[in-house]
Amino acid sequence: MVHMEYYLIVSTIMMFVGIYGFFTRRNLLAMLISVELILNSVDINFAVFNRFLFPEQLEGFFFSLFAIGISAAETAVAIAIIINIYRNMKNIQVKNLDKMKW
C-alpha cells in the first residue's frame, strides 16, 4: 500500500511546477497548461484525503469529478479566447496583448 505522503509529494511538485510555469512562460498555451497542472494537483489532494481520511465515503471523488468538469469548461473557454487572439494578432505571446486594449 502506498502511503499518503507519496501522493502529497507528487501533488506538491505538480503545484509548484504549475506555479513556476505560470509565472515564467510568456506563451498563453504554456500558461494554460500550467494552470491545468495546478488544478490537477488539487484533484489529487481531494482524492487522497478522501481515500485516507474517509475510505467508506465518496465526497472527495465527487469533488474531483466536479473540479475536472470545471477545468474542462475553463480550458474550452481559454482555448476559444486564444484562437480568437491568434486570428486577430497572428501571435499568442503575452507581451503583445496590450494591443487589444484599443
SVG drawing of the C-alpha trace seen along z (x, -y; Angstrom):
<svg xmlns="http://www.w3.org/2000/svg" viewBox="-20 -52 30 54">
<polyline fill="none" stroke="black" stroke-width="0.4" points="0.0,0.0 1.3,-3.4 1.5,-5.9 -0.3,-9.2 2.9,-11.2 3.9,-10.0 0.7,-11.2 1.1,-14.6 4.7,-14.9 3.6,-14.3 0.8,-16.8 3.1,-19.4 5.6,-19.0 2.8,-19.4 1.6,-22.5 5.0,-24.2 5.8,-23.2 2.5,-24.7 3.1,-28.0 6.6,-28.2 5.4,-27.6 2.6,-30.2 5.0,-32.9 7.9,-32.2 6.2,-31.4 5.2,-34.1 3.1,-31.9 -0.7,-31.7 -0.9,-27.9 2.0,-27.2 0.3,-29.3 -2.9,-27.4 -1.0,-24.1 0.5,-25.4 -3.0,-26.3 -4.1,-22.7 -1.2,-21.3 -2.3,-23.3 -5.9,-22.1 -4.8,-18.5 -2.7,-18.7 -5.8,-19.9 -7.8,-16.9 -5.1,-14.6 -5.4,-16.1 -9.2,-15.7 -8.9,-12.0 -6.1,-11.3 -7.6,-12.9 -10.9,-11.2 -9.2,-7.8 -7.2,-8.0 -9.5,-10.0 -12.9,-8.7 -12.4,-5.5 -16.1,-4.5 -17.4,-7.8 -17.0,-9.3 -17.1,-13.1 -13.5,-13.6 -14.0,-11.7 -17.2,-13.7 -15.3,-17.0 -12.6,-15.7 -15.1,-15.0 -16.7,-18.4 -13.2,-20.1 -12.4,-18.1 -15.6,-19.3 -14.9,-22.9 -11.3,-22.5 -12.6,-21.2 -15.0,-24.1 -12.3,-26.6 -9.9,-25.0 -12.5,-25.2 -13.2,-28.9 -9.5,-29.7 -8.7,-27.9 -11.5,-29.8 -10.1,-33.1 -6.6,-32.1 -7.8,-31.1 -9.6,-34.5 -6.4,-36.3 -4.4,-34.4 -6.8,-35.2 -6.6,-38.9 -2.9,-39.3 -1.2,-36.2 0.7,-35.8 -0.2,-34.4 2.7,-35.9 1.6,-37.7 3.7,-40.8 1.7,-41.5 -1.7,-41.5 -1.6,-45.2 -2.6,-46.0 -6.1,-44.5 -6.9,-47.4 -7.6,-49.8"/>
</svg>
